[in-house]
Every structure is written in structure tokens, then in C-alpha cells.
């Protein structure tokens, strides 16, 4: 007898036999619910037989039969009533367990978020995306089939989503395009490193979302609950349904603060900060200004993360400020990296190591932050070096800059669009979904092996727009993305190592060496980052002006 745990109180299973009852009791179950009608299969025991054996074993049993493929609202009510009356934990069964998992999902719809329900049932081995619309509708059967329909629907109004919308409209002005995003504020996130370094003000990195949505594009101010790609539909919270001919998925990723024990409780106080959050970046600069001595930790979690250089950028700018104030000699700078190298593209490492030496920073590799005691100012790391047994190490700190673990958003990870690791599954050249031909994805949420940076999205958006337009015209993909990403590594105030690279770590410099040699720190790169890139972002990228980002023609050998 194989049972599949959904929660601590409810598990589901395929058809059980009378001689399974003792095993079920030994597993700790106190009750059984049968969701399979008697006589459905020639080899199944009747509920009466199961009930008799259960009672003899001291277990309770309930009969809530459901016709295969037809879970009614009344069935859900009956299942809920049975759960309420029976002692827990409960084992529900049918032929395969799917009906039981469906009943649980619809019953829980009024008190759990849809992504949580989909995740719980997925971990138990059951895909509930087929009833996602009903779950979003509080477990009840929806009556409407769609609230609106557009030629192109874009999920996410971040850098990639708005840039793609603008690029589409600039190519085909008559398209009906909608962007779905629940946020009212749009942030220029690359600027937060400068906020934490005392260069920018936080307010200069934010604008209202309404002011940035391209003219002619509909902004749907709502959160996505689930996808129905076979029905060309996106389900919003509250069970509104948006239909599309083509879909672009670009919601960014999730900063998983709660993955580190105690971190959420101490962020913004006790010397714990992060430039990965708008409200915390100013606190970083406050701590840097106040610090005169002690230990400063800078953490980096396992990949993938957005802007992989950001954790060490915070270290360099902080150390540079201490160096200029003459207090660096009294500050122990420690870089705690879950990975095994300082930077993934070796050509940039020598220049970075010069600054590691200048700031007398200690590099600690294979150290992943697992818990924080903010009041005691102690951080615990799991140290997992190759060919050694993992160990836990606790370090005292006076200031700690944290880069949180990062994953795809919950509603993506449990969707039919995701690969086994939870990222949107695309062809890395065309950015078209590998299974659904009318879906594309870009930005941090998709699984192409590129750096997750704003610069990457700047190159991806025109590629996606070009390929969608080709598809609308009845053609095959015409543009490809080469994996380009850029990481301006702010090694000191006034100098940057401008890392630019594509798939496989191939160098992709935008400028001749006599203008900017990206492998060396330069003032020109700092000027680009401080003075030019914000304007290029607000006035160029988000408005569909593809400066230095024109789509590259698709090479025949890369086409799928």
C-alpha cells in the first residue's frame, strides 16, 4: 500500500485492499475515506468490506464516492463534512488517488493560496493544474470562460515585461497587448547597489507603474494564480480568466528570505541588511557610515541568483568607504560564498582579486548561510567543501549584508510551464517554450543558462518581440539570444570592472578596449553605470528603443 502525504493530516492513495488495513493503522492513520464508487472495477473490494476491516482495527471510515472525471461541488462539500467529523490523520483513496487529491484541493481552496495547494499536491505526485480555475474560484465550478482576450498577454511588468510590450507595439502598433502585474511601483533594481553605497537615493530608483505602461497597452493590476496553456488562458486571483493568442512570461524571481532561519525577523535591524530590497538598501549605507570596527559579513547563496556580482559589489563599496575614512584596518571583512569561485568568468577574476587584497577581505567558499540570530549577532553557515563532510560554523558579526536564496515564484514552479527545477522551460536561443509554441519567456524566471541581469533582459526583449511578430506573420523564429549578460562590478567609488559575457562565459564586450577594457577597473565604466544606464533604462529600454540591443539573426544550426 503506497500512500502519498499531502499534509500532516491528509494523505491519499490508490485503491487499497482489506489486507492493507493493518499497515494503514501501523502508519498512524486514524480514519479512511473511500472516494471510489463500488463496482467501478472487477478487482476492487466494496466499501462495506473496507469499513468492516477498518472498524475491527479501530479505524473509522467514510464513504464519499465520486464518479471518475466528474468531481461535483456537492462531492467537495461531502468530502469536507467527512474530514470535519473524522479523527486525523486521514487516508483518502480512489483508483489512483487523483480524485481524492482533487477533493482535498477544492476543499482547501477557501483557506489556502492556489500555489500552495498546487505545490502540496505536486509533491504528493498529483498535478492539479487541470482544476486550477476551480481552486481559484474557491473550489466552486466557474461559470465564465473568459473575462477578456488579447493578441499578446505578458505576465510581469518588470524590466523584461515592459520592454517586450514596447518592442512589440513598435513593430505592430495594431496588436492588442495586456500586461498583468499586481505592483503599483516599478523599481530600477540595478540602482540599489548604488543606494547601499551612498551614491543614489532610493527614491530615484522608483516610479509609478502606471507612468511606465506603454501607450496602447492594457495594464491588468492583479496577481496571476495559475496557467492553462492548453486553453490559452491565464487565471488571476479571484478566478478572473484572461485569454490570449500568445503569452510572454516574465514575472522575475522570488527572494526567499524565509529559507534562512531567523533572517526575516532581523532584517533592517541588528546590523542585518540587504541591497536586494528597496527599503533596506539605505540601511546598508547607514551601517557602513556608522561602522568603525568589528566584523562585516557579506553572504552569497547558491546559484542561480539575480545579478551574481551584487553580493561582492556591496562588499567592495562598503570596504572602499571604510578605506577612505581610515577605519578599514579595524574592520574584518569576510565574504561568505556558497559557491567555489569569486566570479564565474575567469577573465575578470584577476582585477577583482586586486581589490580583495586591497581591502584585506577574506574569501570563504562553500559556505551557505542557514540561520541568523540577530539579537546575539551570530550567523550560522553550512560548510560543504568538496570531498569533506559538511559542518556547521557559527560566526559573530557586527554588520551583515545578506543576499537571500532565490527561486522561481510559487505560481511558476507548480505550473505546466516549469521544468523539473521550477523555471520556465525555453529554448535558449529563441526563448520559445519547449512544449507550448505560443508561449515565450524572458528575464530571471526562465531556464536558459545565462546571467540573470537587467542587461540580459535588455537583449532578450527584442528577441522575443521579433520572434512573436514572425509567428504572427506565419513564419518561424528569426532572432536568437546569445546569452548576453552584463555585471558592472563596482570595485571602488569611481571605478568599475565591466563584466560582459554570453553563454559558456564567452566575452561579449560592447565597447572597444581603448574605450572600456572590461577586464580592468575603469572610470569610463563607472560613468556609464552612474550617469548613462539609468537614462538608457527609463527612456530607452522601457520605451522600446533598442539601443545596442538589436535582435541577432537566428543561425540555422541553433534552430530547434
DACORDA-V905907 format. One record per backbone hydrogen bond with DSSP energy under -1.0 kcal/mol. NH is the residue of the N-H (numbers start at 1). CO is the residue of the C=O. Records with the same first field share a line. If there is no record, write none. Layout:
# DACORDA-V905907
NH->CO ; CO
This chain:
# DACORDA-V905907
4->12
6->10
7->10
11->90
12->4
13->92
15->95
20->17
21->18
24->20
25->21
26->22
27->23
28->25
29->24
30->89
31->89
32->60
33->91
34->62
35->93
40->37
44->41
50->46
51->47
52->48
53->49
54->50
55->51
56->52
57->53
58->55
59->54
60->30
62->32
64->34
66->35
70->67
76->72
77->73
78->74
79->75
80->76
81->77
82->78
83->79
84->80
85->81
86->82
90->9
91->31
92->11
93->33
94->13
101->97
102->98
103->99
104->100
105->101
106->102
107->103
108->104
111->108
112->108
117->113
118->114
119->115
120->116
121->117
122->118
123->119
125->122
126->121
131->128
132->129
135->131
136->132
137->133
138->135
139->134
140->137
147->241
148->241
150->243
152->176
153->246
154->178
155->248
156->180
162->158
163->159
164->160
165->161
166->162
167->163
168->164
169->165
170->166
172->168
175->172
178->152
179->218
180->154
181->220
186->207
188->205
189->187
191->188
192->189
195->191
196->192
198->195
199->194
204->201
205->202
206->203
207->186
209->184
212->209
213->209
217->214
218->177
220->179
222->220
225->235
226->235
228->233
231->228
233->228
234->242
235->226
236->240
237->223
239->236
242->234
243->148
244->232
245->150
246->151
247->438
248->153
249->440
250->155
254->407
256->405
257->255
259->256
260->257
261->370
263->260
266->263
267->263
268->272
269->266
272->269
273->400
277->274
281->277
284->280
285->281
286->282
287->283
288->284
289->285
290->286
291->287
294->330
296->332
297->399
298->334
299->401
300->336
307->452
310->307
313->309
314->310
315->311
316->312
317->313
318->314
319->315
320->316
321->317
322->318
323->319
324->320
325->321
327->322
328->322
330->327
331->328
332->294
334->296
335->362
336->298
337->364
338->300
348->345
349->346
352->348
353->349
354->350
356->352
357->353
358->354
359->355
360->357
361->356
362->333
364->335
366->339
367->337
368->382
370->380
371->380
372->261
373->378
377->373
378->373
379->395
380->371
381->393
382->368
383->391
384->366
388->385
391->383
393->381
395->379
397->377
398->295
399->295
400->271
401->297
402->273
407->254
412->409
413->409
414->410
415->412
418->415
419->423
422->419
424->445
425->417
427->432
431->427
433->439
434->425
439->436
440->247
441->431
442->249
447->424
450->448
453->451
457->453
458->454
459->455
460->456
461->457
464->460
465->461
466->462
467->463
468->464
469->465
470->466
471->467
472->468
473->469
474->471
475->470
480->552
481->429
485->501
487->499
489->487 ; 497
491->489
492->495
495->492
496->522
497->489
499->487 ; 497
501->485
502->506
503->482
505->502
506->503
508->500
515->512
516->512
520->517
522->496
526->522
527->523
528->524
529->525
530->526
531->527
532->527
533->528
536->532
537->533
538->534
539->535
541->536
542->537
543->540
544->541
545->540
547->545
549->546
554->478
558->555
559->556
